[in-house]
Amino acid sequence: MVVDDIDSAIVRELQTNARQTNRELARAVGVAPSTCLERVRLLRDRGVITGYHADVSLTALGREVQALLHVQVRPLNREVIEGFKSYASGLPEVLSVFVLAGGDDFLVHVAVPSVEGLHAFLMDRFSGRREIVGFRSSVIYQHHRNRVIDPLDPTGNAHAAVR
């Protein structure tokens, strides 16, 4: 899938502020509003833009402690992997579930009210599960994520956005 410099600029701008009007977006990337509207539609149709969302403060929701849970399950087969992934994804404390290759089978990102809440979560939700043969937790002190993701060319370099 080819994303040109204008598409890259549109995607960058929308990641920075998805609530801007089409006219503002067109002005920011230097194209006509009709061109911008059509390009955004095509980016959605091609699956480059998959949605728009609101960021929320975990602290404001009473989730002061975040942790990464490294989980091993057995037997290692599709049914167990899909079952655990579905189970973990359905828990309200869980933010993300990653299925891995390597020493751990899953990485589960959780947000809970306290360290005691993390302990209770592990004891109540993980300890009794027969398929879990081991887990360990890493409390997250700080978290930063890139809010703007640029496409990479085949050599791994980011496309330069039109400015």
C-alpha positions in Angstrom: 0.0 0.0 0.0 1.5 3.3 -1.1 1.0 6.4 1.0 2.4 9.5 -0.7 3.6 12.7 1.0 0.1 14.3 1.0 -1.5 11.2 2.5 1.3 11.1 5.1 0.7 14.8 5.9 -3.0 14.2 6.3 -2.5 11.2 8.5 0.0 13.1 10.7 -2.3 16.1 11.0 -5.3 13.9 12.0 -3.2 12.1 14.6 -2.3 15.5 16.0 -5.9 16.7 16.0 -8.6 14.5 14.6 -11.3 17.1 15.6 -10.1 19.8 13.1 -12.5 20.6 10.2 -11.8 19.4 6.7 -11.1 23.1 5.7 -8.4 23.4 8.5 -6.9 20.0 7.5 -6.8 21.0 3.9 -5.1 24.3 4.7 -2.5 22.5 7.0 -1.5 20.1 4.2 -1.7 22.6 1.4 -4.5 21.1 -0.7 -8.0 22.1 -1.7 -10.8 21.1 0.7 -12.4 18.8 -1.9 -9.1 17.0 -2.5 -8.6 16.6 1.2 -12.0 15.2 1.8 -11.6 12.7 -1.0 -8.1 11.7 0.3 -9.4 11.2 3.8 -12.2 9.0 2.4 -9.8 6.9 0.4 -7.4 6.6 3.5 -10.4 5.2 5.4 -11.5 2.9 2.6 -7.9 1.5 2.3 -7.7 0.9 6.1 -5.0 3.4 6.7 -7.3 5.4 9.0 -9.1 2.9 11.2 -11.0 5.3 13.5 -11.0 8.3 15.7 -10.9 8.2 19.5 -10.7 10.3 22.7 -7.7 9.9 25.1 -8.7 9.6 28.7 -6.8 10.0 31.9 -6.4 6.7 33.7 -5.7 8.7 36.9 -8.9 10.6 36.5 -10.7 7.2 36.3 -9.1 6.0 39.5 -6.6 3.7 37.9 -3.4 5.0 39.5 -1.2 1.9 38.9 -0.4 0.4 35.5 1.5 -2.9 35.1 2.7 -5.2 32.4 1.9 -8.9 33.1 4.1 -11.5 31.4 2.1 -14.7 31.1 2.9 -18.2 30.1 0.1 -20.7 29.3 0.0 -24.4 28.6 -0.8 -26.4 26.6 0.4 -24.1 23.9 -2.3 -24.6 21.2 -4.7 -22.4 19.3 -7.7 -23.2 21.6 -5.8 -22.2 24.8 -4.3 -19.1 23.2 -7.6 -17.9 21.8 -9.4 -18.7 25.0 -7.0 -16.8 27.3 -6.8 -13.9 24.8 -10.6 -13.7 24.9 -10.7 -14.0 28.7 -8.1 -11.4 29.4 -9.5 -8.9 26.8 -12.8 -9.1 28.6 -11.5 -8.0 32.0 -12.3 -4.4 32.8 -8.8 -3.8 34.3 -7.1 -4.9 31.0 -6.1 -2.2 28.5 -4.2 -4.3 25.9 -3.4 -8.0 25.3 -0.4 -8.9 23.1 0.2 -12.5 21.9 3.9 -13.1 21.8 6.6 -15.4 20.5 9.5 -16.2 22.8 9.7 -16.9 26.5 6.3 -15.3 27.4 3.1 -16.2 25.5 1.2 -13.0 26.5 1.9 -9.5 27.6 -1.1 -8.0 29.3 -1.3 -4.2 30.1 -3.5 -3.5 33.1 -4.5 -0.4 35.0 -5.9 -0.7 38.5 -6.5 1.6 41.5 -3.5 0.6 43.6 -0.7 -1.9 44.2 -3.2 -3.8 46.5 -5.6 -3.8 43.6 -2.9 -5.3 41.3 -2.3 -8.0 43.8 -6.0 -8.8 44.1 -6.3 -8.8 40.3 -3.5 -11.3 40.0 -4.8 -13.5 42.8 -8.5 -13.4 41.7 -8.2 -13.4 37.9 -4.9 -15.2 37.1 -3.9 -17.5 40.0 -6.8 -19.9 39.6 -6.7 -20.3 35.8 -5.5 -23.8 34.9 -3.9 -22.8 31.6 -1.6 -20.2 33.3 1.6 -21.9 34.3 3.4 -18.7 35.2 3.2 -15.0 35.3 5.2 -12.1 36.6 4.3 -8.4 36.8 6.2 -5.2 36.1 4.8 -2.0 37.5 5.0 0.9 35.1 6.5 4.1 36.6 6.1 6.2 33.5 4.5 5.7 30.1 5.1 7.5 26.9 3.7 6.7 23.5 4.2 8.3 20.2 1.0 10.0 19.3 2.0 10.5 15.7 3.0 7.4 13.6 4.6 8.0 10.3 4.7 5.4 7.5 8.1 3.8 6.8 9.6 3.2 3.4 11.1 -0.3 2.7 14.5 0.8 4.1 12.9 1.7 7.5 13.0 5.5 7.1 10.0 7.6 7.9 8.3 9.4 5.0 8.9 13.2 5.3 5.6 14.9 5.8 4.6 17.8 3.6 4.8 21.0 5.6 
